[in-house]
Amino acid sequence: MAPISLTIILLILSQMQIALFVPMICEFVTTSWVQGKFFKLSDREMLVSTRYGFDMVVDSIDEAVSRSIRDKGTWQPELIHVMAMFAQPGDTILNLGPQTGLEAVILGKIVGDSGNLYLFEPSTISFRILLKNIFINDLEDITHAYQVGAG
């Protein structure tokens, strides 16, 4: 049985707004990211490039997470760095409240084909976008996504 990596502690850190002073970003950050590069898919969705070398759909109405991903190519890079330090190939990841899936896609790429992602997102809009991001990043074989709240 694969070891379980829980992101609950990291989510608590995020919610407490604790600043982690990590001087480097994840090793898989690309340098070719272009600020503000996006393609509008609909009134509600746009396809953007991330600093991590993959594209994802974001909610064009969201003024927090999706806007940061669109404008900066990331959201909470320090938190992403910490999560990436603990995740290993083959791990099982539980992500409570993945929103549109930035961290889920990153962690999915780390755990690889031998890992598993369990995602619990209650928002209908975020869940719909999350499923698109899992699909366009070829993670559907390792992902178990549920439109429910967990807590």
C-alpha positions in Angstrom: 0.0 0.0 0.0 1.3 3.4 -1.0 2.1 5.9 1.8 -0.5 8.6 2.3 0.6 12.3 2.0 -1.9 14.5 3.8 -2.1 18.1 2.7 -4.4 19.0 5.7 -1.5 20.5 7.7 -0.5 22.6 4.7 -4.1 23.7 4.2 -4.2 24.8 7.8 -1.0 26.8 7.4 -2.5 28.4 4.3 -5.7 29.3 6.1 -3.8 30.8 9.0 -1.9 33.0 6.5 1.5 31.9 7.9 4.2 33.3 5.7 6.8 30.7 4.9 10.0 32.3 3.8 11.2 29.8 1.2 13.7 31.5 -1.0 13.3 29.1 -3.9 10.3 28.0 -5.8 9.7 24.4 -6.9 12.4 22.9 -9.0 9.9 22.3 -11.9 9.1 26.0 -12.4 9.7 27.0 -15.9 11.4 30.2 -17.0 9.4 30.5 -20.2 6.2 31.7 -18.6 4.7 34.8 -20.1 2.7 37.1 -17.8 -0.9 37.6 -18.7 -1.0 35.0 -21.5 -4.5 33.5 -21.7 -7.2 32.3 -24.0 -10.8 33.1 -23.2 -12.9 30.0 -23.5 -16.3 31.4 -22.4 -17.7 34.2 -20.3 -16.7 32.3 -17.2 -13.6 30.3 -18.2 -10.1 31.0 -19.7 -7.1 28.8 -20.4 -3.9 30.1 -18.9 -0.3 29.0 -18.7 1.2 28.4 -15.3 4.8 28.9 -14.1 5.0 25.1 -13.7 5.0 24.3 -17.4 1.3 23.3 -17.9 -1.9 25.0 -18.9 -5.1 25.1 -16.9 -8.6 26.5 -17.0 -9.4 29.2 -14.5 -12.6 31.0 -13.5 -12.5 34.4 -15.1 -14.8 35.8 -12.4 -12.7 34.7 -9.4 -10.8 37.7 -8.2 -8.4 35.7 -5.9 -7.0 32.3 -6.8 -7.8 32.3 -10.5 -6.7 35.9 -11.0 -3.4 35.2 -9.4 -2.8 32.1 -11.6 -3.8 34.2 -14.7 -1.6 37.2 -13.7 1.3 35.6 -11.9 1.2 32.0 -13.2 0.8 30.7 -9.6 -1.0 30.9 -6.3 0.8 30.7 -3.0 4.1 29.5 -4.4 5.6 28.9 -0.9 2.8 26.5 -0.1 3.3 24.7 -3.4 7.0 24.4 -2.7 6.3 22.8 0.7 3.8 20.4 -0.7 6.2 19.4 -3.5 8.9 18.7 -0.9 6.8 16.1 0.8 5.1 14.4 -2.2 6.8 11.4 -3.7 6.2 9.2 -6.7 3.6 6.6 -5.8 2.0 8.6 -3.0 -1.7 9.0 -2.3 -2.7 12.6 -2.0 -5.9 13.8 -0.3 -6.7 17.4 -1.3 -9.6 19.0 0.5 -10.8 22.0 -1.4 -8.6 22.0 -4.5 -10.6 24.8 -6.1 -9.7 24.7 -9.8 -6.8 22.3 -9.3 -3.4 24.1 -9.5 -2.0 22.2 -6.5 -3.8 19.0 -7.6 -2.2 19.0 -11.1 1.3 19.7 -9.6 0.9 16.9 -7.0 -0.5 14.6 -9.7 2.6 15.2 -11.9 4.8 14.4 -8.9 3.0 11.2 -7.7 2.8 10.0 -11.3 1.1 6.9 -12.7 1.7 4.9 -9.6 0.1 7.5 -7.3 -3.5 8.5 -6.5 -5.2 11.9 -6.1 -8.4 12.1 -4.0 -10.0 15.5 -4.5 -12.9 16.9 -2.5 -14.4 20.1 -3.9 -17.9 21.3 -2.9 -18.3 24.3 -5.4 -20.1 23.3 -8.6 -18.2 25.8 -10.7 -14.8 25.0 -9.3 -15.5 21.2 -9.5 -16.4 21.5 -13.2 -13.2 23.4 -13.9 -11.2 21.0 -11.7 -12.4 18.1 -13.9 -11.3 19.9 -17.0 -7.8 20.6 -15.6 -7.4 16.9 -14.6 -8.4 15.9 -18.1 -6.2 18.4 -20.0 -3.2 17.5 -17.9 -3.7 13.7 -18.4 -4.3 12.8 -14.8 -7.7 11.2 -15.1 -6.3 7.7 -14.5 -5.0 8.5 -11.0 -7.7 10.9 -9.9 -10.7 10.3 -7.8 -12.7 13.5 -7.6 -15.8 14.1 -5.5 -18.1 17.1 -5.5 -18.5 17.2 -1.7 -17.2 19.2 1.2 -14.8 17.5 3.6 -13.8 18.8 6.9 
